[in-house]
Structures are given as structure tokens and as C-alpha cells.
Amino acid sequence: MNKWALIIGGSSGMGLATSRKLSKNGFNLVIIHRDRRSLLPIFHKNIEEIKKNGIQVLTFNIDGTNKEKINESLNMIKNQSDIVSFDLILHAISRGNLKPFVSKKEEPTLSKQDLALTIDAMSINVLTWLKELQKHYFLKKGGQLITLTSAGSNRYWKGYGAVAMAKSSLEILSKYLAIELAPFGFRVNCINAGITDTPSLRFIPNHEHLIEEASKRNPLGRMTQPEDIADAIYLLTLPESNWINGNIMFVDGGEHLMG
């Protein structure tokens, strides 16, 4: 079976871990990433390891929030490969402004533009991709979209307000898309990942405390790893998951139950 997955945001973290997991289970990959020239050797090394699983990999180093670049990439995919449609689409773009809304200190605070850019990249961009994929006939009956939210959408983390707004918006968007795409035979689920040690997490102010607390609080005795999320995403690709649609799914070892 010629299975294809589109990973939007595959440089590192959950996107890269999912690419590795799917490649070991027969999925060919299209990976959208955005890396500076200095980091490209690391990315290419990871891709070479993934290719050893005997699958096809296409990569595009573009701004995944730029509609023109999205269209260019989809046209190139259409012209250069045998991809008919995607069995799985993972939206894993992580790009947001990490500042407080207000502060007594003399420090930068969130502007209207900061909020708009964050919500666009981490929520509305999902809809942009879906519409362009639909226009290019890449949405497959029986396929699915998976989005990623976090515990920060419903609890306070310093400087995380703009991202929390984006994630909350993404959860609502995912639920609505699950209903509106269902007539096309297409499913949508959103994974609420536990606090996971990724490059994105380490940009959050006071991330050391988040890591320490997550490890202590988790009932299974450790914090969530990117591979845990990748494993859950793979499970959602199995035929037995076909009736799972429109969920916000906790993949955190029970962390959310601990307050």
C-alpha cells in the first residue's frame, strides 16, 4: 500500500518524532520545515536516517505560514511525485510570541500584531493548509488531520498567553473541522500533549520549572517525550481507529489529572 503523510513542521520535536515513527511503519513522507542554513546539516542527517527505512521522503524548507510558498510546494509535489492524496496530515508548526500581556517591569509586552501572528501560525494556518490541499485534491477519503494543543491552553504559564490563545482557538477549529470534513470521509483529532521537552518548550520563560514539575507530577513517573506523541499518532492511523473523530485527546500519562 502506497501510504503518504504530510508533516507540517518536521524540523524537530513531535513533528520529527512522528516522521521517524511513520517511516518505520511504511509511510512515505512529505516534510515541511523551516531551518536556518547552520541547522540544515542536522536536519539532513535526520532525514538520511529516516530514509534507511526504505520509504520516500520529500522535504521543503519553506515558511509554512506563507500561502504562496504553500501553493508552490503543493504544485511541485503534484508534478514531481506519484502522491495522489495524503492518508495523514500533521500540523506541528510552533511559532509564537512569548511575552506577558501586561507587566509592572520594564519588559516587552504582547502587541496586537504579536497576538495576530501567533494565532495565525498556530491555529488559522491549519485552515489555510486544508483549503490549499483540498484545492489540489490532496485530501483523501479515509484520511485524517491531527493537530497539537498543550496543557498551556487551560493553565497559566508565564509568557505563554499568546500561544495559549492560539491553542484554545485551534481546539475549537479542530472540533468544527471534524464535523465539516466528515461528509468528505475525512477525520480530525487534536492531541493535547503533556509537557514535552522539545526545542519549542525551551523558549518558554521558566521552562526548567515546567520540566521539573512535569516529571514530579506525572503519575507514571516521567515527563512526556516526543516519541509518546508519535506513538499515539501512529495508533490513529490504524483501521481500528476509524471511528475516532473530533476529539481533544490527552497523551500525557495522566498528567492532566494531577492539577
The 8 nearest C-alpha neighbors of each residue, nearest first, counted from 0:
[[1, 2, 25, 26, 3, 27, 86, 24],
 [2, 0, 3, 26, 27, 25, 82, 81],
 [3, 1, 26, 0, 27, 86, 25, 4],
 [2, 4, 27, 85, 26, 86, 28, 1],
 [5, 3, 87, 28, 85, 88, 86, 27],
 [4, 6, 88, 29, 28, 30, 89, 7],
 [7, 5, 30, 89, 9, 8, 31, 88],
 [8, 6, 31, 90, 91, 89, 9, 30],
 [7, 9, 92, 91, 32, 31, 14, 6],
 [8, 10, 14, 15, 32, 11, 30, 6],
 [11, 9, 32, 15, 8, 42, 14, 33],
 [10, 12, 15, 9, 14, 13, 16, 198],
 [11, 13, 197, 15, 14, 225, 16, 198],
 [14, 12, 225, 16, 15, 17, 11, 229],
 [13, 15, 9, 17, 16, 12, 8, 91],
 [14, 16, 11, 9, 18, 17, 13, 12],
 [17, 15, 13, 19, 18, 14, 226, 229],
 [18, 16, 229, 20, 14, 19, 15, 13],
 [17, 19, 15, 21, 16, 20, 22, 14],
 [18, 20, 16, 22, 17, 21, 49, 15],
 [21, 19, 17, 23, 22, 18, 229, 16],
 [20, 22, 24, 26, 18, 23, 19, 17],
 [21, 23, 26, 19, 24, 25, 20, 18],
 [24, 22, 21, 20, 52, 25, 19, 26],
 [25, 23, 21, 22, 26, 20, 233, 52],
 [24, 26, 22, 23, 21, 27, 54, 2],
 [25, 27, 2, 22, 21, 3, 24, 28],
 [28, 26, 3, 55, 54, 56, 2, 4],
 [29, 27, 56, 4, 3, 5, 30, 57],
 [28, 30, 57, 5, 58, 56, 6, 4],
 [29, 31, 58, 6, 9, 5, 28, 7],
 [32, 30, 7, 59, 8, 58, 9, 6],
 [33, 31, 60, 8, 9, 10, 59, 61],
 [32, 34, 60, 61, 62, 35, 10, 31],
 [35, 33, 38, 39, 36, 32, 60, 10],
 [34, 36, 37, 38, 39, 33, 60, 40],
 [35, 37, 39, 38, 34, 40, 33, 41],
 [36, 38, 35, 39, 40, 34, 41, 42],
 [39, 37, 36, 35, 41, 40, 34, 42],
 [38, 40, 42, 36, 41, 37, 43, 34],
 [41, 39, 43, 42, 38, 44, 37, 36],
 [42, 40, 44, 39, 43, 38, 45, 37],
 [41, 43, 39, 45, 44, 40, 46, 10],
 [42, 44, 46, 40, 45, 41, 39, 47],
 [45, 43, 41, 47, 42, 46, 40, 48],
 [46, 44, 42, 48, 43, 47, 49, 41],
 [45, 47, 43, 49, 48, 44, 50, 42],
 [48, 46, 50, 44, 49, 45, 43, 51],
 [49, 47, 45, 46, 51, 50, 44, 52],
 [48, 50, 46, 51, 47, 52, 19, 45],
 [51, 49, 47, 52, 48, 53, 54, 46],
 [50, 52, 53, 49, 48, 47, 54, 46],
 [51, 53, 50, 54, 23, 49, 22, 48],
 [54, 52, 51, 50, 55, 22, 25, 49],
 [53, 55, 27, 50, 52, 22, 56, 25],
 [56, 54, 27, 28, 50, 57, 53, 26],
 [57, 55, 28, 29, 27, 58, 54, 50],
 [56, 58, 29, 30, 28, 55, 59, 76],
 [59, 57, 30, 29, 31, 56, 60, 32],
 [58, 60, 31, 61, 32, 30, 57, 72],
 [59, 61, 33, 32, 31, 58, 34, 62],
 [62, 60, 33, 59, 63, 32, 68, 31],
 [61, 63, 64, 65, 33, 68, 60, 32],
 [62, 64, 65, 61, 69, 31, 68, 7],
 [63, 65, 62, 120, 124, 66, 69, 119],
 [64, 66, 68, 63, 67, 62, 69, 61],
 [67, 65, 69, 68, 70, 64, 127, 63],
 [66, 68, 70, 69, 65, 71, 72, 64],
 [69, 67, 71, 65, 70, 66, 72, 61],
 [68, 70, 66, 72, 67, 71, 65, 73],
 [69, 71, 73, 67, 68, 72, 74, 66],
 [72, 70, 68, 74, 69, 73, 67, 75],
 [71, 73, 75, 69, 74, 70, 68, 76],
 [74, 72, 76, 70, 75, 71, 77, 69],
 [73, 75, 77, 71, 72, 76, 70, 78],
 [76, 74, 72, 78, 77, 73, 79, 71],
 [77, 75, 73, 79, 74, 78, 80, 72],
 [76, 78, 74, 75, 79, 80, 73, 82],
 [77, 79, 75, 76, 80, 74, 81, 73],
 [80, 78, 76, 77, 75, 81, 74, 82],
 [81, 79, 82, 76, 78, 77, 75, 83],
 [80, 82, 83, 79, 77, 76, 78, 84],
 [83, 81, 80, 84, 77, 3, 76, 85],
 [82, 84, 81, 137, 85, 136, 77, 139],
 [85, 83, 137, 139, 138, 82, 86, 136],
 [86, 84, 3, 87, 4, 139, 137, 138],
 [85, 87, 142, 3, 4, 2, 139, 143],
 [88, 86, 4, 143, 85, 142, 144, 5],
 [87, 89, 144, 5, 4, 6, 145, 143],
 [90, 88, 145, 6, 144, 7, 91, 146],
 [89, 91, 7, 146, 92, 145, 6, 88],
 [90, 92, 8, 7, 14, 89, 93, 147],
 [93, 91, 8, 90, 121, 7, 94, 120],
 [94, 92, 91, 121, 95, 199, 8, 120],
 [95, 93, 120, 92, 117, 121, 96, 199],
 [94, 96, 117, 162, 97, 93, 161, 116],
 [95, 97, 113, 98, 117, 161, 162, 94],
 [96, 98, 158, 159, 95, 203, 161, 99],
 [97, 99, 158, 108, 109, 96, 100, 107],
 [100, 98, 158, 108, 101, 109, 102, 160],
 [99, 101, 109, 108, 98, 102, 160, 158],
 [102, 100, 99, 108, 103, 109, 98, 107],
 [101, 103, 104, 99, 100, 108, 106, 105],
 [104, 102, 105, 101, 106, 108, 99, 107],
 [105, 103, 102, 106, 107, 101, 108, 99],
 [104, 106, 103, 107, 102, 108, 101, 99],
 [105, 107, 104, 108, 102, 103, 98, 99],
 [108, 106, 98, 109, 105, 99, 102, 101],
 [109, 107, 99, 98, 100, 101, 106, 110],
 [110, 108, 100, 98, 113, 99, 111, 114],
 [109, 111, 113, 112, 114, 108, 100, 115],
 [110, 112, 114, 113, 115, 109, 116, 161],
 [111, 113, 115, 110, 114, 116, 109, 117],
 [114, 112, 110, 116, 111, 115, 109, 96],
 [113, 115, 111, 117, 112, 161, 116, 118],
 [114, 116, 112, 118, 113, 117, 119, 111],
 [117, 115, 119, 113, 114, 118, 112, 120],
 [118, 116, 95, 114, 120, 119, 115, 121],
 [119, 117, 165, 115, 122, 121, 120, 116],
 [118, 120, 123, 116, 117, 124, 122, 121],
 [121, 119, 124, 117, 118, 122, 64, 116],
 [122, 120, 118, 119, 165, 117, 92, 124],
 [121, 123, 169, 118, 124, 119, 165, 125],
 [124, 122, 119, 125, 126, 118, 120, 127],
 [123, 125, 127, 120, 126, 122, 119, 64],
 [126, 124, 123, 128, 127, 122, 129, 90],
 [125, 127, 129, 124, 123, 128, 130, 122],
 [128, 126, 124, 130, 125, 129, 131, 123],
 [127, 129, 131, 125, 126, 130, 132, 124],
 [130, 128, 126, 132, 131, 127, 133, 125],
 [129, 131, 133, 127, 132, 128, 126, 134],
 [130, 132, 134, 128, 133, 129, 135, 127],
 [133, 131, 129, 137, 135, 134, 130, 128],
 [132, 134, 136, 130, 131, 135, 138, 137],
 [133, 135, 131, 132, 136, 130, 137, 129],
 [134, 136, 132, 133, 137, 131, 73, 74],
 [137, 135, 133, 134, 138, 132, 84, 83],
 [136, 138, 84, 132, 135, 133, 85, 139],
 [139, 137, 133, 84, 136, 85, 132, 140],
 [140, 138, 142, 84, 85, 141, 137, 86],
 [141, 139, 184, 142, 185, 183, 138, 86],
 [140, 142, 184, 185, 139, 143, 86, 186],
 [143, 141, 86, 139, 185, 140, 87, 186],
 [144, 142, 186, 87, 185, 187, 88, 86],
 [143, 145, 88, 187, 89, 87, 186, 188],
 [144, 146, 89, 188, 189, 187, 88, 90],
 [145, 147, 189, 90, 89, 190, 188, 144],
 [148, 146, 190, 189, 191, 91, 145, 149],
 [147, 149, 191, 166, 190, 192, 189, 146],
 [150, 148, 191, 151, 192, 152, 193, 147],
 [149, 151, 152, 153, 193, 154, 191, 192],
 [152, 150, 154, 149, 153, 163, 156, 155],
 [151, 153, 163, 150, 167, 166, 149, 154],
 [154, 152, 151, 150, 155, 163, 167, 149],
 [155, 153, 151, 152, 156, 150, 163, 258],
 [154, 156, 151, 157, 153, 159, 160, 152],
 [157, 155, 159, 158, 151, 154, 160, 204],
 [156, 158, 159, 204, 155, 99, 205, 160],
 [157, 159, 98, 99, 97, 160, 156, 204],
 [160, 158, 156, 162, 97, 157, 161, 163],
 [161, 159, 163, 162, 158, 164, 99, 100],
 [162, 160, 164, 163, 114, 159, 165, 117],
 [161, 163, 165, 164, 159, 160, 95, 166],
 [162, 164, 152, 160, 166, 165, 161, 151],
 [165, 163, 161, 167, 162, 166, 168, 160],
 [166, 164, 118, 162, 168, 163, 167, 122],
 [165, 167, 169, 163, 168, 148, 164, 152],
 [168, 166, 164, 170, 169, 165, 152, 163],
 [167, 169, 165, 171, 166, 170, 164, 172],
 [168, 170, 122, 166, 172, 167, 171, 173],
 [169, 171, 173, 167, 168, 172, 166, 174],
 [172, 170, 174, 168, 173, 169, 175, 167],
 [171, 173, 169, 175, 170, 174, 176, 168],
 [172, 174, 176, 170, 171, 175, 169, 177],
 [175, 173, 245, 177, 171, 172, 176, 170],
 [176, 174, 172, 178, 177, 173, 179, 171],
 [175, 177, 179, 173, 178, 174, 180, 172],
 [176, 178, 187, 245, 174, 175, 180, 186],
 [179, 177, 181, 176, 175, 180, 174, 245],
 [178, 180, 176, 181, 177, 175, 182, 183],
 [181, 179, 183, 185, 182, 177, 176, 178],
 [180, 182, 184, 185, 183, 178, 179, 177],
 [183, 181, 184, 180, 179, 185, 178, 140],
 [184, 182, 181, 185, 180, 140, 139, 179],
 [183, 185, 140, 181, 141, 182, 186, 180],
 [184, 186, 181, 142, 143, 183, 180, 141],
 [187, 185, 143, 244, 177, 181, 144, 142],
 [188, 186, 177, 144, 143, 245, 244, 145],
 [189, 187, 246, 145, 245, 244, 247, 144],
 [188, 190, 146, 247, 145, 147, 246, 248],
 [191, 189, 248, 147, 247, 192, 148, 249],
 [192, 190, 249, 148, 149, 248, 250, 147],
 [193, 191, 250, 149, 251, 190, 249, 194],
 [192, 194, 251, 223, 195, 250, 150, 254],
 [193, 195, 223, 213, 192, 222, 196, 150],
 [196, 194, 223, 224, 193, 197, 222, 225],
 [195, 197, 200, 224, 194, 198, 210, 201],
 [196, 198, 12, 200, 199, 195, 201, 225],
 [199, 197, 201, 200, 12, 196, 202, 11],
 [200, 198, 197, 201, 202, 93, 203, 12],
 [201, 199, 197, 202, 198, 203, 196, 206],
 [200, 202, 198, 199, 203, 206, 197, 196],
 [201, 203, 200, 199, 204, 198, 206, 97],
 [202, 204, 206, 201, 200, 205, 97, 158],
 [205, 203, 206, 157, 202, 158, 97, 201],
 [204, 206, 207, 208, 203, 209, 157, 201],
 [205, 207, 209, 208, 203, 204, 201, 210],
 [206, 208, 210, 205, 209, 211, 201, 204],
 [207, 209, 211, 206, 210, 205, 212, 213],
 [210, 208, 206, 212, 207, 211, 213, 205],
 [211, 209, 213, 207, 208, 212, 206, 214],
 [210, 212, 208, 214, 209, 213, 207, 215],
 [211, 213, 215, 209, 214, 210, 216, 208],
 [214, 212, 216, 210, 222, 215, 211, 217],
 [213, 215, 221, 222, 211, 212, 216, 217],
 [214, 216, 212, 213, 217, 211, 220, 221],
 [215, 217, 213, 214, 212, 218, 257, 254],
 [216, 218, 254, 220, 219, 214, 215, 213],
 [219, 217, 220, 253, 216, 254, 252, 257],
 [220, 218, 217, 221, 252, 253, 222, 254],
 [219, 221, 217, 218, 214, 215, 222, 216],
 [222, 220, 214, 219, 217, 223, 215, 213],
 [221, 223, 214, 213, 217, 224, 195, 194],
 [222, 224, 195, 193, 251, 194, 227, 221],
 [223, 225, 226, 227, 195, 222, 196, 228],
 [226, 224, 13, 228, 227, 12, 16, 229],
 [225, 227, 229, 224, 228, 16, 230, 13],
 [228, 226, 230, 224, 225, 229, 231, 223],
 [227, 229, 231, 225, 226, 230, 232, 13],
 [228, 230, 17, 226, 232, 227, 231, 16],
 [231, 229, 233, 227, 228, 232, 226, 234],
 [232, 230, 234, 228, 233, 229, 227, 235],
 [233, 231, 229, 235, 234, 230, 228, 236],
 [232, 234, 230, 236, 235, 231, 229, 21],
 [235, 233, 231, 236, 232, 237, 230, 240],
 [234, 236, 232, 233, 240, 237, 231, 241],
 [237, 235, 233, 234, 238, 232, 240, 87],
 [236, 238, 239, 235, 234, 240, 233, 241],
 [239, 237, 240, 241, 236, 235, 234, 242],
 [238, 240, 237, 241, 242, 235, 236, 234],
 [241, 239, 238, 235, 243, 242, 237, 236],
 [240, 242, 238, 243, 239, 237, 235, 244],
 [243, 241, 240, 244, 239, 186, 238, 245],
 [244, 242, 240, 241, 245, 246, 188, 186],
 [243, 245, 186, 187, 246, 188, 242, 177],
 [246, 244, 177, 174, 188, 187, 173, 247],
 [247, 245, 188, 248, 244, 189, 174, 243],
 [246, 248, 189, 190, 191, 188, 249, 245],
 [249, 247, 190, 191, 246, 189, 250, 188],
 [248, 250, 191, 251, 190, 192, 247, 193],
 [251, 249, 192, 191, 193, 252, 248, 228],
 [250, 252, 193, 253, 254, 192, 249, 223],
 [251, 253, 254, 219, 250, 217, 218, 223],
 [254, 252, 251, 255, 256, 218, 217, 257],
 [253, 255, 217, 256, 251, 257, 252, 218],
 [256, 254, 257, 253, 258, 251, 150, 193],
 [257, 255, 254, 253, 258, 218, 217, 252],
 [256, 258, 255, 254, 216, 217, 253, 218],
 [257, 256, 255, 254, 216, 154, 217, 253]]
